[in-house]
Amino acid sequence: MTVLISPAELASALASSAPPRLLDVRWALAQPNGEAEHTEGHLPGAVYVDLDTELADIGDPRAGRHPLPTPEAFQAAARRWGLHDGDAVVVYDGGPSFGAARAWWLLRHAGVDVRILDGGYAAWVLAGLPVETGTVVPAPGTVTLGWGLMPVVEADDAGAWPARGVLLDARAGERFRGEVEPMDPVAGHIPGAVNAPTTGNAGGTGAFLSASELEARFAGLGVSPGAEVAVYCGSGVTAAHQIAALEIAGIQATLYPGSWSAWAHQGRPVATGE
């Protein structure tokens, strides 16, 4: 399934007889609620999605900062967004698609035909395409979602993964090495993991690197097509961006949803340094 859609391709799809549904998932670690930005300007008809409350089930810290929502909660959210069975969906954020990738992964997990707007809202505006302001409140949808269609791994298997394949840590290098830890109680990384900061998946405009560039990037990290790959990050959000980048490069990968935030709260082994 194609991961990305360009602004021009999306504009054409929106003008067709079966336009995709648009979800605005503007989110950042420092500013998790992007509703104000959505109100100031968004793609026509796009519905705002709150990552913390609709794309996660925040509660027990041992499960991580952004554990997956329950299937029931996610289906209820999708119906609030106005989704119906058979709808195609395009997700976006302000760029570089960290929040959008979380929605992409979850919707794929639930069996929905979904793509990421490459470069996000910034790319749409740069292309001179129309935007609107205010809040979009759609009529409730009736979609019935599936679940479990994307591979996941839990903590025990994530810890054992380096013995069978490649475990990628998508956080910044200084967090991986244990030099700083602004969010979680322990600094460092899962023993045997390889550092692959998510920021390396995108160029200066926030759009993903090309398939050949991403293939070369991951090959340099010891990942090649056919390798068994699992990914984690701080809380399972930016790891979804890594999985999207890997898929663009032709590599399937498994998500450890709890990621470092769950690992660090469970008293598990910690490695530091390179």
C-alpha positions as CSV (number, residue, x, y, z in Angstrom):
1,M,0.0,0.0,0.0
2,T,1.3,3.4,-0.9
3,V,2.4,5.4,2.1
4,L,2.5,9.0,0.8
5,I,0.4,11.4,-1.3
6,S,1.7,14.7,-2.7
7,P,-0.2,17.9,-2.4
8,A,-0.9,17.9,-6.2
9,E,-2.1,14.3,-6.0
10,L,-4.3,15.1,-3.0
11,A,-5.8,18.1,-4.7
12,S,-6.8,15.9,-7.7
13,A,-8.2,13.3,-5.4
14,L,-10.3,15.9,-3.5
15,A,-11.8,17.0,-6.8
16,S,-12.8,13.4,-7.8
17,S,-16.2,11.8,-7.3
18,A,-14.9,9.9,-4.2
19,P,-12.7,12.3,-2.2
20,P,-10.7,11.0,0.7
21,R,-11.5,12.1,4.3
22,L,-8.9,14.5,5.7
23,L,-7.6,14.3,9.3
24,D,-5.4,17.1,10.8
25,V,-3.1,15.6,13.4
26,R,-1.0,18.6,14.3
27,W,1.1,17.6,17.4
28,A,4.5,18.3,18.9
29,L,6.1,17.1,22.1
30,A,6.4,20.7,23.3
31,Q,2.9,21.6,22.1
32,P,0.8,18.4,22.0
33,N,-2.5,20.1,21.3
34,G,-2.6,21.6,17.8
35,E,-6.3,22.7,17.8
36,A,-5.4,26.4,17.8
37,E,-3.3,25.9,14.7
38,H,-6.0,23.9,13.0
39,T,-8.5,26.7,13.7
40,E,-6.2,29.3,12.2
41,G,-5.9,27.3,8.9
42,H,-6.4,23.8,7.6
43,L,-7.1,21.9,4.5
44,P,-10.8,22.3,3.4
45,G,-13.0,19.9,5.4
46,A,-10.2,18.5,7.5
47,V,-11.2,17.3,11.0
48,Y,-8.9,17.9,13.9
49,V,-7.6,14.9,15.7
50,D,-6.1,15.2,19.2
51,L,-3.2,12.7,19.5
52,D,-3.1,12.5,23.2
53,T,-6.8,11.8,23.7
54,E,-7.8,10.0,20.5
55,L,-4.7,8.2,19.3
56,A,-3.5,7.0,22.8
57,D,-4.8,5.6,26.0
58,I,-2.8,7.5,28.6
59,G,-3.0,6.2,32.1
60,D,-0.6,3.6,33.7
61,P,3.0,5.0,33.3
62,R,4.3,1.4,33.1
63,A,2.5,1.2,29.7
64,G,4.3,4.3,28.4
65,R,3.3,7.9,27.7
66,H,1.3,7.1,24.5
67,P,0.1,3.5,24.7
68,L,-2.2,2.4,21.9
69,P,-5.9,3.1,22.4
70,T,-8.3,0.3,22.8
71,P,-10.0,-0.9,19.6
72,E,-13.3,0.3,21.0
73,A,-12.0,3.8,21.8
74,F,-10.3,4.1,18.5
75,Q,-13.5,3.1,16.6
76,A,-15.5,5.6,18.6
77,A,-13.0,8.3,17.7
78,A,-13.1,7.3,14.0
79,R,-16.9,7.7,14.0
80,R,-16.5,11.1,15.6
81,W,-14.3,12.0,12.7
82,G,-17.1,11.1,10.3
83,L,-15.5,7.9,8.8
84,H,-17.6,5.3,7.1
85,D,-16.7,1.8,5.8
86,G,-14.8,2.1,2.6
87,D,-13.6,5.6,3.1
88,A,-10.1,6.5,2.0
89,V,-8.2,8.8,4.4
90,V,-5.4,11.2,4.2
91,V,-3.7,12.3,7.4
92,Y,-1.4,15.3,7.8
93,D,0.2,17.6,10.4
94,G,2.3,20.8,10.2
95,G,5.3,18.7,9.0
96,P,7.4,16.6,9.2
97,S,4.5,14.2,9.8
98,F,5.3,12.8,13.2
99,G,1.7,13.2,14.5
100,A,0.3,12.2,11.1
101,A,2.4,9.0,11.1
102,R,0.9,7.9,14.4
103,A,-2.6,8.3,12.9
104,W,-1.4,6.5,9.7
105,W,-0.1,3.6,11.7
106,L,-3.2,3.2,13.8
107,L,-5.5,3.5,10.8
108,R,-3.5,0.8,9.0
109,H,-3.6,-1.3,12.1
110,A,-7.4,-1.0,11.9
111,G,-7.6,-1.8,8.2
112,V,-8.3,1.6,6.8
113,D,-6.9,2.8,3.4
114,V,-4.8,5.7,4.5
115,R,-1.9,7.9,3.2
116,I,0.2,10.7,4.7
117,L,0.3,14.1,3.0
118,D,4.0,14.4,2.3
119,G,5.3,17.6,3.8
120,G,2.1,18.2,5.7
121,Y,0.2,21.5,5.9
122,A,3.3,23.5,5.0
123,A,3.7,21.7,1.7
124,W,0.0,22.2,0.9
125,V,0.3,26.0,1.5
126,L,3.6,26.2,-0.4
127,A,1.8,24.7,-3.4
128,G,-0.7,27.5,-3.3
129,L,-3.6,25.2,-2.6
130,P,-6.7,26.5,-0.7
131,V,-7.2,26.5,3.0
132,E,-10.0,27.3,5.4
133,T,-10.3,28.5,9.0
134,G,-12.6,27.6,11.9
135,T,-13.6,24.2,13.2
136,V,-14.9,21.3,11.3
137,V,-17.6,19.2,13.0
138,P,-18.6,16.3,10.7
139,A,-21.8,14.2,10.9
140,P,-21.0,11.1,12.9
141,G,-19.7,8.1,10.9
142,T,-20.6,4.5,11.0
143,V,-17.3,2.8,10.3
144,T,-16.5,-0.6,11.7
145,L,-12.8,-1.0,12.2
146,G,-10.6,-4.1,12.3
147,W,-7.6,-4.4,14.6
148,G,-4.2,-6.0,14.7
149,L,-3.2,-5.6,11.1
150,M,0.2,-4.0,11.8
151,P,2.8,-6.1,13.7
152,V,3.6,-5.1,17.3
153,V,6.0,-6.4,19.9
154,E,5.9,-6.1,23.7
155,A,8.8,-5.4,26.1
156,D,10.1,-9.0,26.6
157,D,10.4,-9.6,22.9
158,A,11.7,-6.1,22.2
159,G,14.6,-6.8,24.6
160,A,15.3,-10.1,22.9
161,W,15.0,-8.6,19.4
162,P,18.7,-7.7,18.8
163,A,19.5,-11.4,19.0
164,R,17.4,-12.1,15.9
165,G,17.3,-8.9,13.9
166,V,17.7,-5.1,14.2
167,L,16.1,-3.0,16.9
168,L,16.0,0.7,15.9
169,D,15.8,3.4,18.5
170,A,14.2,6.5,16.8
171,R,15.1,9.1,19.5
172,A,17.8,11.8,19.2
173,G,21.3,10.6,19.8
174,E,21.9,12.3,23.1
175,R,18.8,10.5,24.6
176,F,19.9,7.2,23.1
177,R,23.4,7.6,24.6
178,G,21.9,8.5,28.0
179,E,23.4,12.0,28.1
180,V,20.0,13.6,28.7
181,E,16.5,12.4,29.4
182,P,13.9,15.1,29.5
183,M,10.8,12.9,29.7
184,D,11.4,9.6,31.4
185,P,12.8,8.4,34.7
186,V,15.9,6.6,33.3
187,A,18.3,7.6,30.6
188,G,19.8,5.3,28.0
189,H,18.5,2.7,25.6
190,I,17.5,-0.9,25.3
191,P,20.6,-3.1,25.2
192,G,21.5,-4.0,21.6
193,A,19.5,-1.3,20.0
194,V,20.8,0.8,17.1
195,N,20.3,4.6,17.1
196,A,18.4,5.9,14.0
197,P,16.9,9.4,14.9
198,T,13.6,9.9,13.2
199,T,14.7,13.4,12.1
200,G,17.0,11.6,9.5
201,N,13.9,10.4,7.6
202,A,13.0,13.8,6.2
203,G,14.6,16.7,4.4
204,G,14.6,20.3,5.2
205,T,11.1,20.9,4.0
206,G,9.7,18.2,6.2
207,A,8.9,15.8,3.3
208,F,10.2,12.3,3.5
209,L,13.5,11.5,1.7
210,S,13.1,9.5,-1.5
211,A,12.9,5.7,-1.4
212,S,16.4,5.3,-2.6
213,E,17.7,7.7,0.0
214,L,15.9,6.0,2.8
215,E,17.1,2.6,1.5
216,A,20.7,3.8,1.7
217,R,20.1,5.3,5.1
218,F,18.8,2.1,6.6
219,A,21.4,0.0,4.9
220,G,24.0,2.1,6.6
221,L,22.4,1.2,9.9
222,G,22.5,-2.5,9.1
223,V,19.0,-2.8,7.8
224,S,18.3,-4.3,4.4
225,P,15.1,-5.7,2.7
226,G,14.2,-9.0,4.3
227,A,15.8,-8.1,7.7
228,E,13.6,-8.5,10.8
229,V,13.3,-5.0,12.1
230,A,11.5,-3.5,15.2
231,V,11.3,0.1,16.1
232,Y,10.8,2.1,19.3
233,C,11.2,5.7,20.3
234,G,10.3,7.7,23.5
235,S,6.6,6.9,23.6
236,G,5.6,5.1,20.4
237,V,4.7,8.2,18.3
238,T,7.8,9.0,16.2
239,A,8.5,5.3,15.9
240,A,5.5,5.2,13.6
241,H,7.3,7.8,11.3
242,Q,10.3,5.4,11.3
243,I,8.0,2.5,10.2
244,A,6.5,4.7,7.4
245,A,10.0,5.5,6.2
246,L,11.1,1.9,6.4
247,E,8.0,0.9,4.3
248,I,8.9,3.6,1.7
249,A,12.3,1.9,1.5
250,G,10.7,-1.5,1.0
251,I,11.2,-2.8,4.5
252,Q,8.5,-4.0,6.9
253,A,8.9,-3.2,10.5
254,T,7.3,-4.0,13.9
255,L,6.4,-1.4,16.5
256,Y,7.1,-1.6,20.2
257,P,4.3,0.7,21.3
258,G,5.3,1.2,24.9
259,S,8.8,2.3,23.7
260,W,11.4,3.8,26.1
261,S,8.8,5.4,28.4
262,A,7.3,2.0,29.2
263,W,10.7,0.3,29.4
264,A,12.1,2.9,31.8
265,H,9.1,2.6,34.2
266,Q,9.5,-1.2,34.4
267,G,13.0,-1.4,35.8
268,R,14.4,-3.2,32.8
269,P,18.1,-3.4,31.7
270,V,19.6,-0.1,30.4
271,A,22.6,0.5,28.2
272,T,24.3,3.9,27.6
273,G,26.8,5.3,25.1
274,E,27.0,4.4,21.5
